[in-house]
Every structure is written in structure tokens, then in C-alpha cells.
Amino acid sequence: MFGRYIKIMISKDDWHKGKIPKTVLEVVADATINSIDFAQGRTVPLVILDTTNHPEIVKAIEVHCDVSNGNVKTTWGKTKDEKFISLIVELLDPFPAAFTIVFSAYPQAGIVDIIVSSQLLFIQTGKPGDRLKHDLFKPKLLIEVPSEQFASKWKELYLRIMTRRFRKLDYSKKVAEKLANDFYNEMRIVRDMRMKK
């Protein structure tokens, strides 16, 4: 139903290591996909990336969608001010390409949280204004994103992000921290959602 996809194996579970590739791609839309046909019915996040000026990335993703197996490495990172979360994606075989997906810490913390939880991500190429509903059958690359090392760091970071957000809404530090914790726990409903036959 959702077009071509392929499960790609990851070589390592890295966190905040290595150099950021020169190609940085903006997330123009995100969504989640639930299907009993893959990932045991788990919620799998999807990002549509602005590849308007990067035909080589479009080609690489198309090639990977057409092969039965491949190899890719991912590395999580963040900016010092914690305003942005980065996910470096290195497609190794059969068509090498490297790029960094940049997420705004807020409001995209939710989609990062689901990636960390599911350890999976659909990648779709596109342009500003594109949405999943516009072309359900456009090729989507499904990659594994091992996040064990990042997961504990991410929870701390997520709580700081949300606490800062509530503080900007004039809540006291204590109340903001409680609201952040409550929000994190409520997100578990989305993270743990599964489709059943």
C-alpha cells in the first residue's frame, strides 16, 4: 500500500561520533505508518526530505529501494545548544551516499522519540509542501536505526527540551519538569501502538 520499501541493516550503533556530511537535508514533513505487514505492526516514523537540489541523493535512495539488501550506517548527534538533533545516514552499499537529517528539537522531538523507540525510519524524497497523503505510493526506504546508546541520552535530552518549552509558557521550573515527564509518559501510547490482525 505504501510503495516500495526495504529493510537495511546497520553496521553500528553510534552516538555523537564522526564528521557531519556536507549534505544536510531538511525535513519538510513527517508522519507515522502502521501496518501489520512489517515491523510486527509497530508504529514506524516517516520523514520526507527536501532533496530538490540533491539529485544524487534521490538516485541513491531509488537504487536502495530496488535492491534486496543493502548496508547503511547511522549516527545520532545534536548541536551544542540542543536546538537541533541530527541523524547522519551513510548509505554504503550498493550505491554510496551520505547526508544528515536535521530535526528541530521542538517541535520535532516527537518524531525523533518514535525513531528512537522503534529503531526504524522510512525515508522519502521530496520538496517543500509535500505530504505523505499526496503520494502514498512514492518509493520509501526503510532503514534500521539502532539507538541503544542514544536512548538513555535522548530521554534526558527530551525532558530538557520539553521543560524549556513549558518554561517559555511561564510555568515554574518544578511544574515544567513535571509536565515534561507527564508528556513523555503519554507519548508512550504512540510509541507502543501496534496494529493487530
N, C-alpha and C positions, 0 to 999 in steps of 0.2 A: 504493500500500500504506500509506503513512504519512499519508494525508489531503491536504487542500488545501495548496498552498504556492505562493509567488510570489517571483520574484527581483526585489528592489527596488534601484534604482540609488541610489548615494550621491553627494552633491554635493561633498564634500571629504574629505581625509584629515587629520583634525585630531588633535592630541595635547595634552592638558592645557590646553585653552583654553575660555573661556566659563564661564558660571554653571551650577551643577548644578540641574536641575529639582527642584521641591519634592517631586514624587512619586518616592520611592525604593522599588524593588521587590526583595524578597529572592528569591534563587534557592533553591527548595525541592527541586529535583532537577536533575541534568544527565545527559547521555548523549551518545553519538555515533551517527550514522546513516551507513551506507554503502549506496549504491545505484548501479547502472550507469545509472539513469535521469536523474541530474543530477550536476553538478559533476565530470563526467568520472570518476566513480567514487571521488572523493576522500572522505576522512573529514570529515564535517560535524558540528560540535557542536550540541547542542540544550540549551536551558535551559527549565525550567518555572518560571514566575514566580508568586509569591503575589499574585494580583490580587483577593483576597477582598473588599477594601474599595475597589476601584477599577473599578467597572463601566464607567466611561468609557474606560479602557484596553482592557478586554475588547472593547467595541464598536468601538474604533478598529482593533484588530488583526483583528477579524472582517471589518470593511469592507475593509481592505487585502488580506485573503485572497481577497476576492471580485472584485477589480479586475484587469485585465490588465496594468496598470503602475502605478507609484507613485513617490514620491520620499521619501527619508529621509536624514537626516544622522546620523553617529555621531562621537563624540569619546571617546577613551581618557583616563583620568586615574588618580590614586592619592591616597591620604591621605599626609600628611607622614611618618607613622610607618611607611608602607609595609605596613600590616596589611591594607589593603583596596585592591582595584583597581576602578575604576568605568568603566562604559561608558554614556555618555549616548546615548540613542536619541531622535531627533526625527522623528516621522512627519509629513511636510509635506503631502503630497497623497495621496489625496483627502480624508482625514479627519485633521486636525491633532491631535497628541498628543505629549507629551514625558515621558520618565521616565528614571530612572537605574537601571541594573542594577548591584548591588554584589556583588562576588566577594570571598570571604575569601582573602587572599594564600596562605594554607595552610589547608585542603587543596585549594583550587580552582585552584591555579596551573596544573594540568594542563589543565583545560578552557579557561582563558584562552590557554594556549600553542597549543592546537589552533585556537582562533578566529583568533589572530594568523597562524598558518601558512596556514589555509585561506582566510582573509578572508571567511568566510561564517558565518552563525549562524541556526539555527532558533529561533524564539521561540514558546512555547506558554503559554497562560494556565492557571492552576490554583490550588491551595490546598495548605497543608502536608500532607504524606503522599502527594501524587500522584506517580506514576512513569510513565515512558513506556509500560511494559508494561500499565498499567491501561487505556489507551485509545489504541491505535495510530492510530486514525482521527480523533482530535481535530484540528481545524484547526491548522496550524503555519505561521508566517510566516517565509519565508526572506529574509534581508537580506544585502546585501554589507557587509562591514566593512573598508574599506581600512585597512591597518595599516603601510604602508611607513615612515612617520615613527616610529611606535611600536615597530616590530620591533626595531631596534637597542637602544633603551632597555629594551625588555622583556627581552631576553636578559640584560642586566646586572642588571636587577631580579630576574628569575627565579633567577639564580645566587646573588644575595644572600639571597633568600627561602629557597632550599634549603640554603645554607650555614648560615644561622641555625638552620634545623631540625636539621641534623646536629650543630651545636654544642650544641644542647639535649640531644642524645643522648650528650653527653660526648666527642665526637670533638675532636681538636685542630683549630686553625684550618686548618692545612695539609691535613690529611686531609679535613676537612669541605668544603673548597674542591674537592678532587679528586673527592670523592663527588658533589658538586653538578654538576660538569662531566660526570661519567660518566652521571649520571641524566638530564641534559639531552640528551646524545647518544643515550641509549637511547630517550628519548621520540620521537626522530626516526622510529623504526619505526612508531609510531602516527600521527604527523603525515604520513608519506609513504605510508601504506596506501591502496591503490586497489582498487576492485572491477573485475574484467575480465569481458568477455562470454565 
